C-alpha cells in the first residue's frame, strides 16, 4: 500500500480474501497513525465483487477518515461492484472517480478547499 505523498495513500485491491485483508490493514494503519491521517484512494480495478463485510469495512474507513478531517475516493469500480453500490445506496455515500489520477486530483482539490 504505497503512500502517494505524505497526505495521500493509494491502495490497489484484489478480490477476496485479499480485499478484506487489505482493507483491515489500511484501517489499522489509519487508526494507529500518530499525527495527521492521510486521505485515501482505493483502486477497485482488480475487484469483481464485494460482500457485506467489505461494504462495512469501507463505511468504517470513510468514518475514520471523516473524523480525522481526511477524504476517501473510490476509483476503477467495475460494473458489478457499481451495481452493488447503487442497490445499497452507497453510490450516494462514497465519492467515485474513473481512475486513480482523477481520484488524486479530486483529493487535492478537496484538501485545497479545506485549507
N, C-alpha and C positions, 0 to 999 in steps of 0.2 A: 504494500500500500504506500505508494510514493507520495511525498509531500511535493506539491507543485511549487509552493512558496511557503514562507513562514505562516501565512494566513489562510492557505487553502490546501486541503488534502484531496487527491483524486484517487479513487479506488475503482478497479475494474472487477466485476463479479462474474461468477460462473454458476451453472445450475447446482442444485443440491448434490452432495452435502456441503460443498464449499460455500454456497451462498449464505447459509446460516452461520457457518464458522467465521467467514469474513465480516459479516455484519456484527457478530458478537465481539470480535477482536476490535473492530472500529469503535463500537460503543464503549468497551472497556478502556480503550486508549483515550477517548474524549472525556469520559467520566473521571479518569485518574490524572488527567493533564493538569499541570500546575500553570497558572497564568492564563493567558488568553486562549480560548478554544477556537481552533481554526474552522472556517467554513468547509463544506464538503461537497464534492461532485461524486455521485455514484453512477458509474457507467454500467448500463444493463445490456450492452451489445451482445454479450455471450449468454444471456439468460433467456430461456424459452418459456419458463413458467415460474410462478410464485405461489406459495401456500399461505395459509392464515398466519402461521408463525413468522414468516418473512414479513408480512404486512405489519404485524405487531412490532417487529424489530425496527422497521422503517419509521413507524409512528413514534417509537421511543427515541430513535435517532433525531427525528425532527424536533421533538420536545426538548431533548438535551441541548441541541444547538440553539433553539429559540431562547431557552432560559439563559444561555450564555451570550446572547446577542449575536449569534452567528447564523449562517444561512446554509440551506441544503438545496441542491439541484440534482434531479434525476435525468439521465440522458441515455440515448441509444435504446429506448424501450421498444421491444418488439410488439407486433400487433396482438399477440396472445397476452402479453403482460399488460398492454394498454387496455385490453378488454376487461381484465380483472380490475384494473384501476377504475375504469368507468362504472362497472357494475357495483363496486363497493363505494363509489362516490369519492374515492381518493384522488381522482383526477382534478378535483377542486381543492384538495388539501395540499398536495405537493406541487412544486414548480418543476416544469419539464423543459428540456432542450433537446434538439435533434441529435447533437453530438457534443463531445467533451469541450471543444473550443468555444462553441456557443454558450455552453453552461459556464465555462470560466469567465467569459465576457459578461454574462449576466451577474455572476457573483461579484465581479469587480465593480460593476455599476451599482449593485446593492450596497457594497461597502463604501463607495464614494458618497452615496446618499446618506449613509449612517453617520458620516463624519460631520 
